[in-house]
Amino acid sequence: MDVSKATEALPTRYATRGLDDLRREPDQRRAMDLCRDWLDQVHSKHEGYVPSWGIAFVGEPGTGKTTLACALA
């Protein structure tokens, strides 16, 4: 999928968010570190590479799940 098309589908309030926009509470910091590791794994491989593991976001409302998912997009 074209990256520009993927980011067009993001809700407006999240379109410019990145990993650095997350709060720095311990659980969020750990989630952000895992996402950075995942991104590093994906970006270090060839085009069409499928990572060996994925990410599921689970938590109470307001904990940053959507912000984190949009930052990865």
PyMOL Python script that loads the backbone (N, CA, C, O; Angstrom):
from pymol import cmd

cmd.read_pdbstr("""\
ATOM      1  N   MET A   1       0.836  -1.176   0.000  1.00  0.00           N
ATOM      2  CA  MET A   1       0.000   0.000   0.000  1.00  0.00           C
ATOM      3  C   MET A   1       0.884   1.242   0.000  1.00  0.00           C
ATOM      4  O   MET A   1       1.899   1.300   0.694  1.00  0.00           O
ATOM      5  N   ASP A   2       0.488   2.216  -0.775  1.00  0.00           N
ATOM      6  CA  ASP A   2       1.183   3.494  -0.832  1.00  0.00           C
ATOM      7  C   ASP A   2       1.073   4.187   0.524  1.00  0.00           C
ATOM      8  O   ASP A   2      -0.021   4.320   1.071  1.00  0.00           O
ATOM      9  N   VAL A   3       2.212   4.627   1.065  1.00  0.00           N
ATOM     10  CA  VAL A   3       2.239   5.244   2.398  1.00  0.00           C
ATOM     11  C   VAL A   3       1.344   6.466   2.460  1.00  0.00           C
ATOM     12  O   VAL A   3       0.650   6.666   3.456  1.00  0.00           O
ATOM     13  N   SER A   4       1.342   7.295   1.412  1.00  0.00           N
ATOM     14  CA  SER A   4       0.511   8.498   1.436  1.00  0.00           C
ATOM     15  C   SER A   4      -0.963   8.141   1.529  1.00  0.00           C
ATOM     16  O   SER A   4      -1.722   8.846   2.196  1.00  0.00           O
ATOM     17  N   LYS A   5      -1.387   7.065   0.878  1.00  0.00           N
ATOM     18  CA  LYS A   5      -2.786   6.634   0.973  1.00  0.00           C
ATOM     19  C   LYS A   5      -3.110   6.119   2.362  1.00  0.00           C
ATOM     20  O   LYS A   5      -4.216   6.331   2.861  1.00  0.00           O
ATOM     21  N   ALA A   6      -2.155   5.444   2.993  1.00  0.00           N
ATOM     22  CA  ALA A   6      -2.382   4.933   4.349  1.00  0.00           C
ATOM     23  C   ALA A   6      -2.546   6.087   5.326  1.00  0.00           C
ATOM     24  O   ALA A   6      -3.424   6.039   6.188  1.00  0.00           O
ATOM     25  N   THR A   7      -1.726   7.118   5.214  1.00  0.00           N
ATOM     26  CA  THR A   7      -1.828   8.238   6.148  1.00  0.00           C
ATOM     27  C   THR A   7      -3.050   9.100   5.873  1.00  0.00           C
ATOM     28  O   THR A   7      -3.535   9.766   6.788  1.00  0.00           O
ATOM     29  N   GLU A   8      -3.564   9.113   4.656  1.00  0.00           N
ATOM     30  CA  GLU A   8      -4.796   9.850   4.356  1.00  0.00           C
ATOM     31  C   GLU A   8      -5.978   9.259   5.094  1.00  0.00           C
ATOM     32  O   GLU A   8      -6.943   9.967   5.381  1.00  0.00           O
ATOM     33  N   ALA A   9      -5.923   7.977   5.406  1.00  0.00           N
ATOM     34  CA  ALA A   9      -7.028   7.306   6.079  1.00  0.00           C
ATOM     35  C   ALA A   9      -7.030   7.548   7.587  1.00  0.00           C
ATOM     36  O   ALA A   9      -7.981   7.157   8.264  1.00  0.00           O
ATOM     37  N   LEU A  10      -5.997   8.178   8.126  1.00  0.00           N
ATOM     38  CA  LEU A  10      -5.921   8.418   9.563  1.00  0.00           C
ATOM     39  C   LEU A  10      -6.892   9.511   9.976  1.00  0.00           C
ATOM     40  O   LEU A  10      -7.132  10.448   9.214  1.00  0.00           O
ATOM     41  N   PRO A  11      -7.457   9.401  11.184  1.00  0.00           N
ATOM     42  CA  PRO A  11      -8.274  10.501  11.697  1.00  0.00           C
ATOM     43  C   PRO A  11      -7.436  11.789  11.732  1.00  0.00           C
ATOM     44  O   PRO A  11      -6.244  11.744  12.037  1.00  0.00           O
ATOM     45  N   THR A  12      -8.047  12.913  11.427  1.00  0.00           N
ATOM     46  CA  THR A  12      -7.334  14.181  11.312  1.00  0.00           C
ATOM     47  C   THR A  12      -6.502  14.495  12.545  1.00  0.00           C
ATOM     48  O   THR A  12      -5.363  14.945  12.421  1.00  0.00           O
ATOM     49  N   ARG A  13      -7.051  14.266  13.734  1.00  0.00           N
ATOM     50  CA  ARG A  13      -6.317  14.640  14.949  1.00  0.00           C
ATOM     51  C   ARG A  13      -5.060  13.804  15.172  1.00  0.00           C
ATOM     52  O   ARG A  13      -4.202  14.177  15.972  1.00  0.00           O
ATOM     53  N   TYR A  14      -4.947  12.677  14.471  1.00  0.00           N
ATOM     54  CA  TYR A  14      -3.777  11.814  14.627  1.00  0.00           C
ATOM     55  C   TYR A  14      -2.820  11.875  13.440  1.00  0.00           C
ATOM     56  O   TYR A  14      -1.744  11.279  13.486  1.00  0.00           O
ATOM     57  N   ALA A  15      -3.192  12.578  12.393  1.00  0.00           N
ATOM     58  CA  ALA A  15      -2.436  12.546  11.139  1.00  0.00           C
ATOM     59  C   ALA A  15      -0.980  12.992  11.292  1.00  0.00           C
ATOM     60  O   ALA A  15      -0.112  12.508  10.566  1.00  0.00           O
ATOM     61  N   THR A  16      -0.704  13.890  12.209  1.00  0.00           N
ATOM     62  CA  THR A  16       0.659  14.387  12.356  1.00  0.00           C
ATOM     63  C   THR A  16       1.335  13.870  13.625  1.00  0.00           C
ATOM     64  O   THR A  16       2.414  14.341  13.985  1.00  0.00           O
ATOM     65  N   ARG A  17       0.724  12.927  14.292  1.00  0.00           N
ATOM     66  CA  ARG A  17       1.301  12.400  15.528  1.00  0.00           C
ATOM     67  C   ARG A  17       2.423  11.425  15.225  1.00  0.00           C
ATOM     68  O   ARG A  17       2.404  10.735  14.206  1.00  0.00           O
ATOM     69  N   GLY A  18       3.392  11.375  16.108  1.00  0.00           N
ATOM     70  CA  GLY A  18       4.498  10.438  15.976  1.00  0.00           C
ATOM     71  C   GLY A  18       4.775   9.769  17.314  1.00  0.00           C
ATOM     72  O   GLY A  18       4.105  10.056  18.306  1.00  0.00           O
ATOM     73  N   LEU A  19       5.738   8.898  17.345  1.00  0.00           N
ATOM     74  CA  LEU A  19       6.062   8.194  18.586  1.00  0.00           C
ATOM     75  C   LEU A  19       6.475   9.161  19.699  1.00  0.00           C
ATOM     76  O   LEU A  19       6.264   8.878  20.879  1.00  0.00           O
ATOM     77  N   ASP A  20       7.051  10.278  19.331  1.00  0.00           N
ATOM     78  CA  ASP A  20       7.489  11.241  20.339  1.00  0.00           C
ATOM     79  C   ASP A  20       6.329  11.999  20.978  1.00  0.00           C
ATOM     80  O   ASP A  20       6.529  12.717  21.958  1.00  0.00           O
ATOM     81  N   ASP A  21       5.118  11.849  20.436  1.00  0.00           N
ATOM     82  CA  ASP A  21       3.956  12.538  20.995  1.00  0.00           C
ATOM     83  C   ASP A  21       3.297  11.767  22.137  1.00  0.00           C
ATOM     84  O   ASP A  21       2.345  12.259  22.744  1.00  0.00           O
ATOM     85  N   LEU A  22       3.784  10.582  22.431  1.00  0.00           N
ATOM     86  CA  LEU A  22       3.197   9.790  23.510  1.00  0.00           C
ATOM     87  C   LEU A  22       3.671  10.280  24.871  1.00  0.00           C
ATOM     88  O   LEU A  22       4.781  10.792  25.011  1.00  0.00           O
ATOM     89  N   ARG A  23       2.814  10.114  25.865  1.00  0.00           N
ATOM     90  CA  ARG A  23       3.226  10.435  27.227  1.00  0.00           C
ATOM     91  C   ARG A  23       4.325   9.467  27.627  1.00  0.00           C
ATOM     92  O   ARG A  23       4.458   8.394  27.038  1.00  0.00           O
ATOM     93  N   ARG A  24       5.092   9.833  28.598  1.00  0.00           N
ATOM     94  CA  ARG A  24       6.260   9.043  28.985  1.00  0.00           C
ATOM     95  C   ARG A  24       6.041   8.262  30.279  1.00  0.00           C
ATOM     96  O   ARG A  24       6.945   8.167  31.109  1.00  0.00           O
ATOM     97  N   GLU A  25       4.852   7.707  30.451  1.00  0.00           N
ATOM     98  CA  GLU A  25       4.602   6.861  31.607  1.00  0.00           C
ATOM     99  C   GLU A  25       5.244   5.505  31.340  1.00  0.00           C
ATOM    100  O   GLU A  25       5.425   5.131  30.181  1.00  0.00           O
ATOM    101  N   PRO A  26       5.597   4.754  32.398  1.00  0.00           N
ATOM    102  CA  PRO A  26       6.358   3.500  32.206  1.00  0.00           C
ATOM    103  C   PRO A  26       5.739   2.527  31.206  1.00  0.00           C
ATOM    104  O   PRO A  26       6.453   2.007  30.348  1.00  0.00           O
ATOM    105  N   ASP A  27       4.442   2.267  31.288  1.00  0.00           N
ATOM    106  CA  ASP A  27       3.829   1.319  30.347  1.00  0.00           C
ATOM    107  C   ASP A  27       3.860   1.847  28.923  1.00  0.00           C
ATOM    108  O   ASP A  27       4.071   1.082  27.983  1.00  0.00           O
ATOM    109  N   GLN A  28       3.653   3.131  28.757  1.00  0.00           N
ATOM    110  CA  GLN A  28       3.675   3.715  27.426  1.00  0.00           C
ATOM    111  C   GLN A  28       5.094   3.736  26.868  1.00  0.00           C
ATOM    112  O   GLN A  28       5.293   3.546  25.668  1.00  0.00           O
ATOM    113  N   ARG A  29       6.052   3.959  27.710  1.00  0.00           N
ATOM    114  CA  ARG A  29       7.444   3.940  27.274  1.00  0.00           C
ATOM    115  C   ARG A  29       7.814   2.534  26.792  1.00  0.00           C
ATOM    116  O   ARG A  29       8.484   2.380  25.770  1.00  0.00           O
ATOM    117  N   ARG A  30       7.379   1.521  27.524  1.00  0.00           N
ATOM    118  CA  ARG A  30       7.664   0.133  27.135  1.00  0.00           C
ATOM    119  C   ARG A  30       6.995  -0.195  25.801  1.00  0.00           C
ATOM    120  O   ARG A  30       7.609  -0.816  24.933  1.00  0.00           O
ATOM    121  N   ALA A  31       5.735   0.223  25.635  1.00  0.00           N
ATOM    122  CA  ALA A  31       5.020  -0.023  24.376  1.00  0.00           C
ATOM    123  C   ALA A  31       5.711   0.692  23.221  1.00  0.00           C
ATOM    124  O   ALA A  31       5.847   0.134  22.132  1.00  0.00           O
ATOM    125  N   MET A  32       6.144   1.924  23.457  1.00  0.00           N
ATOM    126  CA  MET A  32       6.831   2.680  22.420  1.00  0.00           C
ATOM    127  C   MET A  32       8.147   2.003  22.037  1.00  0.00           C
ATOM    128  O   MET A  32       8.489   1.940  20.857  1.00  0.00           O
ATOM    129  N   ASP A  33       8.879   1.502  23.018  1.00  0.00           N
ATOM    130  CA  ASP A  33      10.138   0.806  22.729  1.00  0.00           C
ATOM    131  C   ASP A  33       9.897  -0.454  21.898  1.00  0.00           C
ATOM    132  O   ASP A  33      10.656  -0.740  20.973  1.00  0.00           O
ATOM    133  N   LEU A  34       8.844  -1.208  22.223  1.00  0.00           N
ATOM    134  CA  LEU A  34       8.512  -2.403  21.437  1.00  0.00           C
ATOM    135  C   LEU A  34       8.158  -2.034  20.002  1.00  0.00           C
ATOM    136  O   LEU A  34       8.547  -2.725  19.061  1.00  0.00           O
ATOM    137  N   CYS A  35       7.419  -0.942  19.841  1.00  0.00           N
ATOM    138  CA  CYS A  35       7.051  -0.499  18.493  1.00  0.00           C
ATOM    139  C   CYS A  35       8.269  -0.040  17.713  1.00  0.00           C
ATOM    140  O   CYS A  35       8.379  -0.319  16.519  1.00  0.00           O
ATOM    141  N   ARG A  36       9.180   0.658  18.365  1.00  0.00           N
ATOM    142  CA  ARG A  36      10.415   1.079  17.689  1.00  0.00           C
ATOM    143  C   ARG A  36      11.226  -0.147  17.249  1.00  0.00           C
ATOM    144  O   ARG A  36      11.776  -0.166  16.147  1.00  0.00           O
ATOM    145  N   ASP A  37      11.299  -1.168  18.110  1.00  0.00           N
ATOM    146  CA  ASP A  37      11.996  -2.407  17.741  1.00  0.00           C
ATOM    147  C   ASP A  37      11.344  -3.050  16.531  1.00  0.00           C
ATOM    148  O   ASP A  37      12.030  -3.507  15.617  1.00  0.00           O
ATOM    149  N   TRP A  38      10.013  -3.085  16.524  1.00  0.00           N
ATOM    150  CA  TRP A  38       9.276  -3.681  15.416  1.00  0.00           C
ATOM    151  C   TRP A  38       9.546  -2.903  14.132  1.00  0.00           C
ATOM    152  O   TRP A  38       9.807  -3.494  13.084  1.00  0.00           O
ATOM    153  N   LEU A  39       9.482  -1.572  14.218  1.00  0.00           N
ATOM    154  CA  LEU A  39       9.754  -0.747  13.036  1.00  0.00           C
ATOM    155  C   LEU A  39      11.181  -0.944  12.534  1.00  0.00           C
ATOM    156  O   LEU A  39      11.413  -1.025  11.328  1.00  0.00           O
ATOM    157  N   ASP A  40      12.130  -1.021  13.454  1.00  0.00           N
ATOM    158  CA  ASP A  40      13.522  -1.255  13.060  1.00  0.00           C
ATOM    159  C   ASP A  40      13.658  -2.577  12.316  1.00  0.00           C
ATOM    160  O   ASP A  40      14.387  -2.666  11.328  1.00  0.00           O
ATOM    161  N   GLN A  41      12.958  -3.603  12.789  1.00  0.00           N
ATOM    162  CA  GLN A  41      13.008  -4.914  12.147  1.00  0.00           C
ATOM    163  C   GLN A  41      12.416  -4.829  10.741  1.00  0.00           C
ATOM    164  O   GLN A  41      12.993  -5.362   9.793  1.00  0.00           O
ATOM    165  N   VAL A  42      11.283  -4.169  10.603  1.00  0.00           N
ATOM    166  CA  VAL A  42      10.619  -4.062   9.300  1.00  0.00           C
ATOM    167  C   VAL A  42      11.454  -3.225   8.330  1.00  0.00           C
ATOM    168  O   VAL A  42      11.610  -3.601   7.168  1.00  0.00           O
ATOM    169  N   HIS A  43      11.985  -2.108   8.789  1.00  0.00           N
ATOM    170  CA  HIS A  43      12.725  -1.207   7.907  1.00  0.00           C
ATOM    171  C   HIS A  43      14.102  -1.736   7.522  1.00  0.00           C
ATOM    172  O   HIS A  43      14.673  -1.304   6.521  1.00  0.00           O
ATOM    173  N   SER A  44      14.634  -2.658   8.302  1.00  0.00           N
ATOM    174  CA  SER A  44      15.967  -3.176   7.987  1.00  0.00           C
ATOM    175  C   SER A  44      15.925  -4.299   6.951  1.00  0.00           C
ATOM    176  O   SER A  44      16.971  -4.753   6.486  1.00  0.00           O
ATOM    177  N   LYS A  45      14.753  -4.738   6.598  1.00  0.00           N
ATOM    178  CA  LYS A  45      14.607  -5.851   5.652  1.00  0.00           C
ATOM    179  C   LYS A  45      14.260  -5.336   4.265  1.00  0.00           C
ATOM    180  O   LYS A  45      14.098  -4.134   4.055  1.00  0.00           O
ATOM    181  N   HIS A  46      14.151  -6.249   3.336  1.00  0.00           N
ATOM    182  CA  HIS A  46      13.850  -5.919   1.949  1.00  0.00           C
ATOM    183  C   HIS A  46      12.364  -5.601   1.767  1.00  0.00           C
ATOM    184  O   HIS A  46      11.543  -5.915   2.628  1.00  0.00           O
ATOM    185  N   GLU A  47      12.033  -4.982   0.647  1.00  0.00           N
ATOM    186  CA  GLU A  47      10.642  -4.665   0.335  1.00  0.00           C
ATOM    187  C   GLU A  47       9.830  -5.957   0.251  1.00  0.00           C
ATOM    188  O   GLU A  47      10.290  -6.946  -0.318  1.00  0.00           O
ATOM    189  N   GLY A  48       8.650  -5.946   0.806  1.00  0.00           N
ATOM    190  CA  GLY A  48       7.799  -7.127   0.808  1.00  0.00           C
ATOM    191  C   GLY A  48       8.029  -8.037   2.001  1.00  0.00           C
ATOM    192  O   GLY A  48       7.353  -9.056   2.145  1.00  0.00           O
ATOM    193  N   TYR A  49       8.970  -7.682   2.851  1.00  0.00           N
ATOM    194  CA  TYR A  49       9.268  -8.480   4.048  1.00  0.00           C
ATOM    195  C   TYR A  49       8.071  -8.485   4.991  1.00  0.00           C
ATOM    196  O   TYR A  49       7.456  -7.446   5.229  1.00  0.00           O
ATOM    197  N   VAL A  50       7.746  -9.652   5.525  1.00  0.00           N
ATOM    198  CA  VAL A  50       6.677  -9.789   6.509  1.00  0.00           C
ATOM    199  C   VAL A  50       7.335 -10.107   7.848  1.00  0.00           C
ATOM    200  O   VAL A  50       8.013 -11.127   7.971  1.00  0.00           O
ATOM    201  N   PRO A  51       7.144  -9.238   8.868  1.00  0.00           N
ATOM    202  CA  PRO A  51       7.799  -9.464  10.156  1.00  0.00           C
ATOM    203  C   PRO A  51       7.332 -10.755  10.811  1.00  0.00           C
ATOM    204  O   PRO A  51       6.233 -11.239  10.539  1.00  0.00           O
ATOM    205  N   SER A  52       8.172 -11.308  11.674  1.00  0.00           N
ATOM    206  CA  SER A  52       7.857 -12.577  12.328  1.00  0.00           C
ATOM    207  C   SER A  52       6.920 -12.406  13.512  1.00  0.00           C
ATOM    208  O   SER A  52       6.445 -13.394  14.072  1.00  0.00           O
ATOM    209  N   TRP A  53       6.647 -11.169  13.900  1.00  0.00           N
ATOM    210  CA  TRP A  53       5.713 -10.927  14.991  1.00  0.00           C
ATOM    211  C   TRP A  53       4.967  -9.632  14.727  1.00  0.00           C
ATOM    212  O   TRP A  53       5.447  -8.764  13.997  1.00  0.00           O
ATOM    213  N   GLY A  54       3.797  -9.507  15.323  1.00  0.00           N
ATOM    214  CA  GLY A  54       2.965  -8.323  15.139  1.00  0.00           C
ATOM    215  C   GLY A  54       2.715  -7.639  16.469  1.00  0.00           C
ATOM    216  O   GLY A  54       3.316  -7.991  17.484  1.00  0.00           O
ATOM    217  N   ILE A  55       1.836  -6.674  16.456  1.00  0.00           N
ATOM    218  CA  ILE A  55       1.547  -5.885  17.647  1.00  0.00           C
ATOM    219  C   ILE A  55       0.040  -5.782  17.810  1.00  0.00           C
ATOM    220  O   ILE A  55      -0.675  -5.493  16.851  1.00  0.00           O
ATOM    221  N   ALA A  56      -0.444  -6.018  19.026  1.00  0.00           N
ATOM    222  CA  ALA A  56      -1.853  -5.820  19.372  1.00  0.00           C
ATOM    223  C   ALA A  56      -1.911  -4.768  20.476  1.00  0.00           C
ATOM    224  O   ALA A  56      -1.176  -4.861  21.460  1.00  0.00           O
ATOM    225  N   PHE A  57      -2.766  -3.783  20.322  1.00  0.00           N
ATOM    226  CA  PHE A  57      -2.900  -2.718  21.312  1.00  0.00           C
ATOM    227  C   PHE A  57      -4.117  -2.996  22.179  1.00  0.00           C
ATOM    228  O   PHE A  57      -5.243  -3.062  21.685  1.00  0.00           O
ATOM    229  N   VAL A  58      -3.882  -3.158  23.476  1.00  0.00           N
ATOM    230  CA  VAL A  58      -4.941  -3.465  24.422  1.00  0.00           C
ATOM    231  C   VAL A  58      -4.779  -2.555  25.631  1.00  0.00           C
ATOM    232  O   VAL A  58      -3.663  -2.368  26.116  1.00  0.00           O
ATOM    233  N   GLY A  59      -5.861  -1.994  26.119  1.00  0.00           N
ATOM    234  CA  GLY A  59      -5.765  -1.154  27.306  1.00  0.00           C
ATOM    235  C   GLY A  59      -7.017  -0.341  27.533  1.00  0.00           C
ATOM    236  O   GLY A  59      -7.947  -0.352  26.727  1.00  0.00           O
ATOM    237  N   GLU A  60      -7.020   0.360  28.644  1.00  0.00           N
ATOM    238  CA  GLU A  60      -8.140   1.218  29.013  1.00  0.00           C
ATOM    239  C   GLU A  60      -8.232   2.407  28.055  1.00  0.00           C
ATOM    240  O   GLU A  60      -7.247   2.751  27.402  1.00  0.00           O
ATOM    241  N   PRO A  61      -9.411   3.039  27.965  1.00  0.00           N
ATOM    242  CA  PRO A  61      -9.539   4.243  27.145  1.00  0.00           C
ATOM    243  C   PRO A  61      -8.572   5.329  27.624  1.00  0.00           C
ATOM    244  O   PRO A  61      -8.353   5.506  28.822  1.00  0.00           O
ATOM    245  N   GLY A  62      -8.007   6.044  26.663  1.00  0.00           N
ATOM    246  CA  GLY A  62      -7.139   7.165  26.991  1.00  0.00           C
ATOM    247  C   GLY A  62      -5.705   6.809  27.300  1.00  0.00           C
ATOM    248  O   GLY A  62      -4.972   7.636  27.841  1.00  0.00           O
ATOM    249  N   THR A  63      -5.283   5.600  26.970  1.00  0.00           N
ATOM    250  CA  THR A  63      -3.916   5.189  27.297  1.00  0.00           C
ATOM    251  C   THR A  63      -2.932   5.349  26.137  1.00  0.00           C
ATOM    252  O   THR A  63      -1.743   5.075  26.297  1.00  0.00           O
ATOM    253  N   GLY A  64      -3.412   5.786  24.979  1.00  0.00           N
ATOM    254  CA  GLY A  64      -2.519   6.054  23.859  1.00  0.00           C
ATOM    255  C   GLY A  64      -2.493   5.000  22.770  1.00  0.00           C
ATOM    256  O   GLY A  64      -1.608   5.028  21.914  1.00  0.00           O
ATOM    257  N   LYS A  65      -3.439   4.072  22.777  1.00  0.00           N
ATOM    258  CA  LYS A  65      -3.443   3.009  21.763  1.00  0.00           C
ATOM    259  C   LYS A  65      -3.590   3.562  20.351  1.00  0.00           C
ATOM    260  O   LYS A  65      -2.837   3.188  19.452  1.00  0.00           O
ATOM    261  N   THR A  66      -4.546   4.441  20.159  1.00  0.00           N
ATOM    262  CA  THR A  66      -4.783   4.998  18.828  1.00  0.00           C
ATOM    263  C   THR A  66      -3.628   5.880  18.385  1.00  0.00           C
ATOM    264  O   THR A  66      -3.212   5.832  17.228  1.00  0.00           O
ATOM    265  N   THR A  67      -3.111   6.686  19.304  1.00  0.00           N
ATOM    266  CA  THR A  67      -1.964   7.543  18.976  1.00  0.00           C
ATOM    267  C   THR A  67      -0.776   6.692  18.540  1.00  0.00           C
ATOM    268  O   THR A  67      -0.092   7.017  17.569  1.00  0.00           O
ATOM    269  N   LEU A  68      -0.538   5.608  19.259  1.00  0.00           N
ATOM    270  CA  LEU A  68       0.578   4.730  18.925  1.00  0.00           C
ATOM    271  C   LEU A  68       0.362   4.057  17.575  1.00  0.00           C
ATOM    272  O   LEU A  68       1.282   4.004  16.758  1.00  0.00           O
ATOM    273  N   ALA A  69      -0.837   3.545  17.331  1.00  0.00           N
ATOM    274  CA  ALA A  69      -1.123   2.893  16.055  1.00  0.00           C
ATOM    275  C   ALA A  69      -0.977   3.866  14.884  1.00  0.00           C
ATOM    276  O   ALA A  69      -0.423   3.508  13.845  1.00  0.00           O
ATOM    277  N   CYS A  70      -1.472   5.093  15.051  1.00  0.00           N
ATOM    278  CA  CYS A  70      -1.365   6.093  13.982  1.00  0.00           C
ATOM    279  C   CYS A  70       0.086   6.532  13.789  1.00  0.00           C
ATOM    280  O   CYS A  70       0.498   6.822  12.666  1.00  0.00           O
ATOM    281  N   ALA A  71       0.852   6.582  14.856  1.00  0.00           N
ATOM    282  CA  ALA A  71       2.268   6.949  14.744  1.00  0.00           C
ATOM    283  C   ALA A  71       3.024   5.904  13.930  1.00  0.00           C
ATOM    284  O   ALA A  71       3.961   6.238  13.204  1.00  0.00           O
ATOM    285  N   LEU A  72       2.623   4.653  14.050  1.00  0.00           N
ATOM    286  CA  LEU A  72       3.275   3.587  13.278  1.00  0.00           C
ATOM    287  C   LEU A  72       2.906   3.645  11.814  1.00  0.00           C
ATOM    288  O   LEU A  72       3.691   3.246  10.954  1.00  0.00           O
ATOM    289  N   ALA A  73       1.705   4.146  11.522  1.00  0.00           N
ATOM    290  CA  ALA A  73       1.251   4.234  10.126  1.00  0.00           C
ATOM    291  C   ALA A  73       2.087   5.252   9.400  1.00  0.00           C
ATOM    292  O   ALA A  73       1.877   5.488   8.210  1.00  0.00           O
TER     293      ALA A  73
END
""", "prot")
cmd.dss("prot")
cmd.show_as("cartoon", "prot")
cmd.util.cbc("prot")
cmd.orient("prot")
